[in-house]
Amino acid sequence: MGAAGVASFAGEIPVHYDRGLGPVLFHDFGDQMAVRAAAQAPSDVLELAGGTGIVSRRLRDRLPAAARLTVTDLAAPMLDVARSKFAAEEAVTFQTADACALPFADGAFDLAVCQFGVMFFPDKAKGFAEAFRVLRPGGRYLFSAWDAQPHNPMSIVTQRAVDRLLPDDPPRFYDVPFSYQEDLLDPTGRTVTISFRKLFLPQRFRARSNASSTTR
Ligand SMILES: C[S@@+](CC[C@H](N)C(=O)[O-])C[C@H]1O[C@@H](n2cnc3c(N)ncnc32)[C@H](O)[C@@H]1O
């Protein structure tokens, strides 16, 4: 999902992503991410590839009230949905931004957060280098990536379903999200401490009508 792929995050897709995929794939992990972010008691938080604001909403609910939150994504239509989840007085800033070329000063933040976004960045090393550039010394970058497809049965089941429905030209949309489990070690050349935590969060598939009515 480089620049061309992001173009597909337009029209009605952000709303369907938020209502349909959100509860199945992103809410529970977003809760986990927000808990970890709040534990850092940060004052300036940058969210990368924030999408429709699923993690952003959870961050705002858990971060200290005085903490500033800046939510970014490459796709403006995704951020439009994110913006709709906040009241003006919640002091959340939204900005379209490529995670590989961030429009922020060095050391502007003390915490960066990115849920299931890094695997989409076309230049992974640049994405990490940019995140670390905008962090203050001692700052932290919390990010998540899916494990490989064999560890995510949902992706196999749905890929098989679309393969059957579209045998001549099956969409390969899961090739990217489940492709990134390597090369995570210190791509910045800086001295950083990297720790990993593997999370198994079983997801329950609900009827489409139920999933679609969940808006948060
Ligand atoms: C799977 S979604 C994750 C969204 C959100 N973090 C969540 O948990 O719901 C991946 C997001 O990465 C964004 N993205 C892809 N390439 C990007 C880039 N180079 N810079 C910033 N965002 C990017 C997409 O627009 C999309 O919103």
The ligand as a Gaussian input file, in Angstrom:
#p B3LYP/6-31G(d) Opt

LIG

0 1
 C       -4.045000      -0.978000       8.454000
 S       -4.239000       0.776000       8.465000
 C       -3.942000       1.117000      10.197000
 C       -4.669000       2.355000      10.636000
 C       -4.720000       2.585000      12.134000
 N       -3.399000       2.701000      12.710000
 C       -5.514000       1.516000      12.837000
 O       -4.968000       0.806000      13.695000
 O       -6.707000       1.378000      12.545000
 C       -2.761000       1.347000       7.704000
 C       -2.700000       2.856000       7.532000
 O       -1.393000       3.203000       7.066000
 C       -1.529000       4.366000       6.284000
 N       -0.288000       4.546000       5.524000
 C        0.168000       3.784000       4.505000
 N        1.345000       4.251000       4.071000
 C        1.648000       5.328000       4.834000
 C        2.743000       6.239000       4.878000
 N        3.797000       6.133000       4.050000
 N        2.715000       7.233000       5.803000
 C        1.669000       7.359000       6.653000
 N        0.610000       6.528000       6.660000
 C        0.609000       5.525000       5.758000
 C       -2.777000       4.101000       5.462000
 O       -3.303000       5.282000       4.900000
 C       -3.680000       3.446000       6.515000
 O       -4.486000       4.407000       7.153000

